[in-house]
Every structure is written in structure tokens, then in C-alpha cells.
């Protein structure tokens, strides 16, 4: 009874102040704790009651879930398919998913081999994603010091985008873009981002990976660059995905692997900053990308305000505030 009462209070709290609810979709993605995605009606009941929250099946989430539950992939597909927000996949260069990208242009480690098989299996078993994340910088090609993407990386990205529409039947592809290298400026006019703009227009989407603590640790130029990215996308009818994740000091030297005691508050501040700048993204993602051995925030329990699930629930109601 106590657990059911707590869930009822959480559901009420996330809807009480939403007038109106914005209904912008939110996507969950995780490595650590991804087993909950295969049993969401038990572990994520409030999220399953709200159709605005979907799932991204990534290489890490599939692999982690299958280690604890051999039928995880099948039950995951059954649980998340057909929801209003829908599902996404974490795509990458591979002979199966992007057959026209020259294999010598990208590095395929064992993790990618395993992940490809999981994604392919999910697609064959009925997963019908609406979108795909894609890291267009994950290549063995030499970088272009003057641009975020080289011309050859752009050429491969265009081949991959065309391939993914055929091999996965997704509508929108979200190439990742985050200016972590200290080069900032207006996304729409800075020549450094020219190839990234072309890739985004071909893909119809653009994703930004912004751990909460990282947003606040970076100089203001970092934030204004991301805001200008969303403004450019709005003007060019390119859908934006804005991903938040834990980022905190702790026992692990990798900040993304530590528990973030203020993930919700950081996300709220970012959401309000974007709204104030008229730069609301089309799609939010709440994720972790640390392994099971880490202390990082996990999708459950939803009653923990710092869990990925609770943050996703807050965004599903308040992302338009």
C-alpha cells in the first residue's frame, strides 16, 4: 500500500502544476539499470502510464539487460512498442546498418559487433523506431582542425543517413553535436559548423549531449552556442534532441559514472534557461552511459527524485514551463 500511495503521489505531483501539459516527448536511455526497461510495468509503472515517455534501445542498454535476463530484448520490444512517443535506436556505422559507408572509414570494435546484432534482432522482431541517434564523428578519418566535421566525414554521414532510412525505416536521424572542444560561436553562421549543418539538414534532426554538471562547468559561450544551435534548427525545420545525464564529482574519476545528487535540479535549471531563450528542444532525452559497476543514477525507482525516471517524468510535464 505504501508503494502504491507513493506512486500515486508522484503521478499527481507531476501533473498538478501542468496547465497546460506540453506533451513534448521524452526518451529514456541507460546502460546502468537498463534491466528495468524489460520489466517496466513492474519497475517503471508511472512512466508506463504516461505515453509521452519512450525508450532508446542502445548498444549498451541491450547488452546490459541481456546479461541479467535472456529474454530482455523480446519483452522490451513488447513493452515499449506502440506507445505514443515511440522508440528510438542508437545507430552507428556498420556493414549491416550503413552498408554504403566504406568500412575502412570507421573503427568496429567487439562492442559494435555485438550491438549491431542486437539492433538487427530488435528490428527483425518488430521494433519500429521513429528515430535514430548517430555519432558521425566515430570514424578513423583524420579530423579537420578548422571544422567540427571534415568533408569526408560529412560524405560518410550522408551515406549513413540514406542507409539508415532504408535499413531501419526511421523517419528522423539525430547526428550528435556538442562543442566540447572549446570552439564556440553562432551555429548558423560560424564556418566551423558548416558540415554539421549540412548533415543535420540531410538527417532532419540534430542531437546535443549535455550532462547537467557539464552545462554549468562550461563558459557562457558554450551555452550560447547550444542555444544558437536550437534557434538554427527551428528556422530550418530540423528537429532537436537535447540529452541530459548525470555528471558529478565522486569516487570515480569519470564524472559521468558518479551519482548526481542534483540531477533533477540541474535539469530544471537547463530547461528553464532554454525556455527563457526561446530554445525549447523538440525532444528531451534522459540517459546515463556508465556501466553497472558505477554509482550513476539509474532509471528506477521513480520515487527517487534524482532517478532518470523521475527526471523524465518532470520533463514530460514541465518542459514547456
One Martini backbone bead per residue (centre of mass of N, CA, C, O) as a GRO file, in nm:
protein
  321
    1UNK     BB    1   0.056   0.063  -0.020
    2UNK     BB    2   0.290   0.261  -0.003
    3UNK     BB    3   0.385   0.240  -0.294
    4UNK     BB    4   0.118   0.322  -0.429
    5UNK     BB    5   0.101   0.597  -0.291
    6UNK     BB    6   0.366   0.713  -0.402
    7UNK     BB    7   0.287   0.692  -0.701
    8UNK     BB    8   0.037   0.872  -0.684
    9UNK     BB    9   0.188   1.124  -0.591
   10UNK     BB   10   0.375   1.147  -0.836
   11UNK     BB   11   0.159   1.174  -1.052
   12UNK     BB   12   0.028   1.426  -0.927
   13UNK     BB   13   0.283   1.612  -0.918
   14UNK     BB   14   0.332   1.601  -1.244
   15UNK     BB   15   0.023   1.741  -1.298
   16UNK     BB   16  -0.075   1.980  -1.114
   17UNK     BB   17   0.111   2.226  -1.268
   18UNK     BB   18  -0.007   2.146  -1.557
   19UNK     BB   19  -0.097   2.454  -1.737
   20UNK     BB   20  -0.028   2.313  -1.973
   21UNK     BB   21   0.055   2.030  -2.114
   22UNK     BB   22   0.303   1.981  -2.359
   23UNK     BB   23   0.378   1.685  -2.482
   24UNK     BB   24   0.668   1.641  -2.492
   25UNK     BB   25   0.896   1.422  -2.557
   26UNK     BB   26   1.058   1.144  -2.385
   27UNK     BB   27   1.378   0.983  -2.346
   28UNK     BB   28   1.511   0.676  -2.256
   29UNK     BB   29   1.855   0.599  -2.140
   30UNK     BB   30   2.065   0.303  -2.063
   31UNK     BB   31   2.288   0.109  -1.889
   32UNK     BB   32   2.247   0.147  -1.608
   33UNK     BB   33   1.945  -0.021  -1.538
   34UNK     BB   34   1.816  -0.156  -1.809
   35UNK     BB   35   1.642  -0.394  -1.697
   36UNK     BB   36   1.382  -0.218  -1.649
   37UNK     BB   37   1.289  -0.213  -1.955
   38UNK     BB   38   1.182  -0.526  -1.938
   39UNK     BB   39   1.006  -0.427  -1.651
   40UNK     BB   40   0.810  -0.160  -1.647
   41UNK     BB   41   0.540  -0.232  -1.496
   42UNK     BB   42   0.707  -0.275  -1.231
   43UNK     BB   43   0.951  -0.038  -1.236
   44UNK     BB   44   0.771   0.187  -1.442
   45UNK     BB   45   0.456   0.272  -1.398
   46UNK     BB   46   0.430   0.579  -1.454
   47UNK     BB   47   0.558   0.582  -1.731
   48UNK     BB   48   0.352   0.374  -1.857
   49UNK     BB   49   0.108   0.584  -1.801
   50UNK     BB   50   0.291   0.767  -1.995
   51UNK     BB   51   0.310   0.833  -2.341
   52UNK     BB   52   0.559   1.058  -2.345
   53UNK     BB   53   0.745   0.802  -2.284
   54UNK     BB   54   1.037   0.664  -2.411
   55UNK     BB   55   1.281   0.464  -2.604
   56UNK     BB   56   1.633   0.380  -2.626
   57UNK     BB   57   1.806   0.149  -2.814
   58UNK     BB   58   2.113   0.039  -2.716
   59UNK     BB   59   2.396  -0.124  -2.693
   60UNK     BB   60   2.419  -0.115  -2.380
   61UNK     BB   61   2.128  -0.184  -2.290
   62UNK     BB   62   2.108  -0.462  -2.421
   63UNK     BB   63   2.355  -0.597  -2.295
   64UNK     BB   64   2.282  -0.556  -1.996
   65UNK     BB   65   1.999  -0.689  -1.993
   66UNK     BB   66   2.092  -0.976  -2.102
   67UNK     BB   67   2.268  -1.058  -1.854
   68UNK     BB   68   1.989  -1.086  -1.662
   69UNK     BB   69   1.795  -1.131  -1.935
   70UNK     BB   70   1.740  -1.335  -2.207
   71UNK     BB   71   1.438  -1.184  -2.273
   72UNK     BB   72   1.465  -0.870  -2.287
   73UNK     BB   73   1.426  -0.789  -2.584
   74UNK     BB   74   1.139  -0.894  -2.620
   75UNK     BB   75   1.001  -0.743  -2.377
   76UNK     BB   76   1.083  -0.463  -2.461
   77UNK     BB   77   0.929  -0.450  -2.727
   78UNK     BB   78   0.647  -0.511  -2.610
   79UNK     BB   79   0.637  -0.263  -2.403
   80UNK     BB   80   0.727  -0.006  -2.614
   81UNK     BB   81   0.545  -0.062  -2.830
   82UNK     BB   82   0.292   0.169  -2.938
   83UNK     BB   83   0.367   0.425  -2.826
   84UNK     BB   84   0.333   0.754  -2.877
   85UNK     BB   85   0.642   0.820  -2.880
   86UNK     BB   86   0.820   0.575  -2.890
   87UNK     BB   87   1.118   0.467  -3.058
   88UNK     BB   88   1.471   0.421  -3.044
   89UNK     BB   89   1.808   0.423  -3.177
   90UNK     BB   90   2.148   0.328  -3.160
   91UNK     BB   91   2.347   0.423  -3.406
   92UNK     BB   92   2.596   0.296  -3.650
   93UNK     BB   93   2.863   0.197  -3.805
   94UNK     BB   94   2.786  -0.066  -4.047
   95UNK     BB   95   2.729  -0.312  -4.273
   96UNK     BB   96   2.419  -0.336  -4.202
   97UNK     BB   97   2.330  -0.023  -4.157
   98UNK     BB   98   2.595   0.104  -4.344
   99UNK     BB   99   2.689  -0.021  -4.643
  100UNK     BB  100   2.808   0.260  -4.793
  101UNK     BB  101   3.021   0.275  -4.585
  102UNK     BB  102   3.341   0.265  -4.560
  103UNK     BB  103   3.502   0.051  -4.352
  104UNK     BB  104   3.780   0.217  -4.331
  105UNK     BB  105   3.625   0.476  -4.180
  106UNK     BB  106   3.585   0.270  -3.934
  107UNK     BB  107   3.552   0.151  -3.606
  108UNK     BB  108   3.527  -0.204  -3.514
  109UNK     BB  109   3.440  -0.334  -3.237
  110UNK     BB  110   3.300  -0.567  -3.034
  111UNK     BB  111   3.065  -0.396  -2.937
  112UNK     BB  112   2.954  -0.333  -3.221
  113UNK     BB  113   2.894  -0.619  -3.306
  114UNK     BB  114   2.691  -0.682  -3.084
  115UNK     BB  115   2.499  -0.442  -3.124
  116UNK     BB  116   2.410  -0.497  -3.409
  117UNK     BB  117   2.264  -0.762  -3.348
  118UNK     BB  118   2.052  -0.638  -3.159
  119UNK     BB  119   1.927  -0.436  -3.351
  120UNK     BB  120   1.852  -0.636  -3.572
  121UNK     BB  121   1.674  -0.815  -3.396
  122UNK     BB  122   1.470  -0.597  -3.314
  123UNK     BB  123   1.375  -0.531  -3.601
  124UNK     BB  124   1.285  -0.826  -3.672
  125UNK     BB  125   1.088  -0.834  -3.399
  126UNK     BB  126   0.932  -0.522  -3.438
  127UNK     BB  127   1.092  -0.279  -3.424
  128UNK     BB  128   0.968   0.078  -3.471
  129UNK     BB  129   1.143   0.333  -3.520
  130UNK     BB  130   1.154   0.693  -3.555
  131UNK     BB  131   1.462   0.699  -3.453
  132UNK     BB  132   1.822   0.803  -3.467
  133UNK     BB  133   2.121   0.782  -3.339
  134UNK     BB  134   2.441   0.956  -3.443
  135UNK     BB  135   2.793   0.917  -3.473
  136UNK     BB  136   2.982   1.108  -3.709
  137UNK     BB  137   3.281   1.087  -3.549
  138UNK     BB  138   3.310   0.762  -3.564
  139UNK     BB  139   3.618   0.763  -3.696
  140UNK     BB  140   3.935   0.720  -3.885
  141UNK     BB  141   3.943   0.995  -3.972
  142UNK     BB  142   4.080   1.279  -4.016
  143UNK     BB  143   4.073   1.571  -3.887
  144UNK     BB  144   3.940   1.906  -3.896
  145UNK     BB  145   4.056   2.186  -3.745
  146UNK     BB  146   3.824   2.390  -3.882
  147UNK     BB  147   3.615   2.147  -3.819
  148UNK     BB  148   3.391   1.930  -3.690
  149UNK     BB  149   3.375   1.835  -3.991
  150UNK     BB  150   3.468   1.672  -4.248
  151UNK     BB  151   3.412   1.604  -4.570
  152UNK     BB  152   3.430   1.295  -4.532
  153UNK     BB  153   3.238   1.278  -4.292
  154UNK     BB  154   2.999   1.394  -4.444
  155UNK     BB  155   2.980   1.181  -4.664
  156UNK     BB  156   2.929   0.946  -4.466
  157UNK     BB  157   2.679   1.062  -4.330
  158UNK     BB  158   2.502   1.062  -4.584
  159UNK     BB  159   2.514   0.759  -4.630
  160UNK     BB  160   2.400   0.676  -4.353
  161UNK     BB  161   2.128   0.817  -4.368
  162UNK     BB  162   2.026   0.665  -4.615
  163UNK     BB  163   2.059   0.380  -4.500
  164UNK     BB  164   1.881   0.401  -4.239
  165UNK     BB  165   1.613   0.445  -4.390
  166UNK     BB  166   1.630   0.149  -4.504
  167UNK     BB  167   1.724  -0.046  -4.254
  168UNK     BB  168   1.510   0.105  -4.024
  169UNK     BB  169   1.276   0.319  -4.104
  170UNK     BB  170   1.336   0.597  -4.025
  171UNK     BB  171   1.261   0.940  -4.009
  172UNK     BB  172   1.483   1.033  -3.792
  173UNK     BB  173   1.805   1.180  -3.757
  174UNK     BB  174   2.061   1.221  -3.483
  175UNK     BB  175   2.321   1.398  -3.485
  176UNK     BB  176   2.587   1.461  -3.296
  177UNK     BB  177   2.624   1.774  -3.094
  178UNK     BB  178   2.920   1.902  -2.915
  179UNK     BB  179   3.117   2.174  -2.787
  180UNK     BB  180   3.403   2.032  -2.630
  181UNK     BB  181   3.668   2.194  -2.779
  182UNK     BB  182   3.631   2.526  -2.745
  183UNK     BB  183   3.438   2.581  -2.991
  184UNK     BB  184   3.262   2.874  -3.063
  185UNK     BB  185   2.931   2.986  -3.177
  186UNK     BB  186   2.731   3.041  -3.430
  187UNK     BB  187   2.576   2.789  -3.586
  188UNK     BB  188   2.457   2.942  -3.851
  189UNK     BB  189   2.759   3.107  -3.926
  190UNK     BB  190   2.982   2.924  -3.854
  191UNK     BB  191   3.218   2.759  -4.042
  192UNK     BB  192   3.277   2.518  -3.847
  193UNK     BB  193   2.953   2.412  -3.885
  194UNK     BB  194   2.880   2.345  -4.184
  195UNK     BB  195   2.872   2.028  -4.195
  196UNK     BB  196   2.670   1.995  -3.965
  197UNK     BB  197   2.437   2.134  -4.105
  198UNK     BB  198   2.417   1.942  -4.347
  199UNK     BB  199   2.362   1.685  -4.187
  200UNK     BB  200   2.102   1.784  -4.046
  201UNK     BB  201   1.935   1.835  -4.303
  202UNK     BB  202   1.946   1.543  -4.403
  203UNK     BB  203   1.832   1.413  -4.127
  204UNK     BB  204   1.623   1.617  -3.957
  205UNK     BB  205   1.845   1.623  -3.720
  206UNK     BB  206   1.963   1.706  -3.370
  207UNK     BB  207   2.209   1.634  -3.122
  208UNK     BB  208   2.257   1.697  -2.760
  209UNK     BB  209   2.522   1.650  -2.522
  210UNK     BB  210   2.424   1.746  -2.171
  211UNK     BB  211   2.548   1.740  -1.894
  212UNK     BB  212   2.456   1.906  -1.626
  213UNK     BB  213   2.739   1.983  -1.501
  214UNK     BB  214   2.861   2.081  -1.770
  215UNK     BB  215   2.692   2.330  -1.825
  216UNK     BB  216   2.809   2.481  -1.556
  217UNK     BB  217   3.130   2.443  -1.621
  218UNK     BB  218   3.095   2.615  -1.858
  219UNK     BB  219   3.101   2.862  -2.055
  220UNK     BB  220   2.875   3.077  -2.193
  221UNK     BB  221   2.948   3.002  -2.491
  222UNK     BB  222   2.837   2.717  -2.478
  223UNK     BB  223   2.539   2.787  -2.433
  224UNK     BB  224   2.502   2.978  -2.682
  225UNK     BB  225   2.563   2.765  -2.891
  226UNK     BB  226   2.323   2.577  -2.827
  227UNK     BB  227   2.103   2.787  -2.866
  228UNK     BB  228   2.175   2.847  -3.165
  229UNK     BB  229   2.115   2.562  -3.263
  230UNK     BB  230   1.811   2.567  -3.209
  231UNK     BB  231   1.745   2.816  -3.376
  232UNK     BB  232   1.837   2.700  -3.644
  233UNK     BB  233   1.650   2.453  -3.645
  234UNK     BB  234   1.385   2.605  -3.639
  235UNK     BB  235   1.439   2.759  -3.917
  236UNK     BB  236   1.501   2.450  -4.068
  237UNK     BB  237   1.326   2.206  -3.973
  238UNK     BB  238   1.492   2.082  -3.728
  239UNK     BB  239   1.520   1.841  -3.508
  240UNK     BB  240   1.556   1.829  -3.149
  241UNK     BB  241   1.795   1.682  -2.919
  242UNK     BB  242   1.811   1.677  -2.552
  243UNK     BB  243   2.070   1.555  -2.343
  244UNK     BB  244   2.065   1.429  -2.016
  245UNK     BB  245   2.303   1.379  -1.737
  246UNK     BB  246   2.516   1.267  -1.528
  247UNK     BB  247   2.742   1.501  -1.329
  248UNK     BB  248   2.998   1.417  -1.092
  249UNK     BB  249   3.156   1.406  -0.815
  250UNK     BB  250   3.371   1.124  -0.699
  251UNK     BB  251   3.507   0.810  -0.693
  252UNK     BB  252   3.501   0.864  -0.991
  253UNK     BB  253   3.690   1.021  -1.237
  254UNK     BB  254   3.425   0.988  -1.392
  255UNK     BB  255   3.156   1.192  -1.384
  256UNK     BB  256   2.943   0.995  -1.540
  257UNK     BB  257   2.977   0.759  -1.291
  258UNK     BB  258   2.830   0.933  -1.091
  259UNK     BB  259   2.632   1.040  -0.855
  260UNK     BB  260   2.362   1.273  -0.893
  261UNK     BB  261   2.216   1.477  -0.645
  262UNK     BB  262   2.121   1.716  -0.889
  263UNK     BB  263   1.973   1.637  -1.157
  264UNK     BB  264   1.701   1.777  -1.143
  265UNK     BB  265   1.794   2.071  -1.092
  266UNK     BB  266   1.966   2.096  -1.345
  267UNK     BB  267   1.742   2.035  -1.548
  268UNK     BB  268   1.557   2.265  -1.470
  269UNK     BB  269   1.756   2.495  -1.534
  270UNK     BB  270   1.792   2.427  -1.832
  271UNK     BB  271   1.497   2.442  -1.919
  272UNK     BB  272   1.460   2.741  -1.837
  273UNK     BB  273   1.686   2.858  -2.014
  274UNK     BB  274   1.569   2.769  -2.286
  275UNK     BB  275   1.296   2.905  -2.260
  276UNK     BB  276   1.406   3.199  -2.226
  277UNK     BB  277   1.552   3.156  -2.528
  278UNK     BB  278   1.365   3.010  -2.726
  279UNK     BB  279   1.499   2.679  -2.691
  280UNK     BB  280   1.313   2.441  -2.733
  281UNK     BB  281   1.308   2.125  -2.768
  282UNK     BB  282   1.153   1.851  -2.920
  283UNK     BB  283   1.353   1.654  -2.753
  284UNK     BB  284   1.406   1.451  -2.478
  285UNK     BB  285   1.687   1.317  -2.284
  286UNK     BB  286   1.746   1.050  -2.045
  287UNK     BB  287   2.076   0.953  -1.928
  288UNK     BB  288   2.319   0.689  -1.926
  289UNK     BB  289   2.695   0.585  -1.973
  290UNK     BB  290   2.729   0.367  -1.748
  291UNK     BB  291   2.800   0.105  -1.572
  292UNK     BB  292   2.710  -0.122  -1.328
  293UNK     BB  293   2.972  -0.042  -1.144
  294UNK     BB  294   2.838   0.213  -1.087
  295UNK     BB  295   2.670   0.510  -0.922
  296UNK     BB  296   2.473   0.588  -1.116
  297UNK     BB  297   2.196   0.691  -1.226
  298UNK     BB  298   1.880   0.542  -1.253
  299UNK     BB  299   1.562   0.480  -1.359
  300UNK     BB  300   1.540   0.360  -1.071
  301UNK     BB  301   1.325   0.494  -0.875
  302UNK     BB  302   1.065   0.710  -0.924
  303UNK     BB  303   1.069   0.819  -0.615
  304UNK     BB  304   1.342   0.924  -0.702
  305UNK     BB  305   1.426   1.242  -0.799
  306UNK     BB  306   1.727   1.136  -0.925
  307UNK     BB  307   1.613   0.972  -1.129
  308UNK     BB  308   1.555   0.920  -1.453
  309UNK     BB  309   1.250   0.884  -1.428
  310UNK     BB  310   1.183   1.147  -1.271
  311UNK     BB  311   1.303   1.343  -1.478
  312UNK     BB  312   1.122   1.255  -1.712
  313UNK     BB  313   0.856   1.329  -1.573
  314UNK     BB  314   0.909   1.629  -1.544
  315UNK     BB  315   0.950   1.691  -1.847
  316UNK     BB  316   0.666   1.582  -1.947
  317UNK     BB  317   0.536   1.852  -1.803
  318UNK     BB  318   0.770   2.112  -1.782
  319UNK     BB  319   0.911   2.182  -2.069
  320UNK     BB  320   0.706   2.454  -2.106
  321UNK     BB  321   0.761   2.652  -1.854
   0.00000   0.00000   0.00000
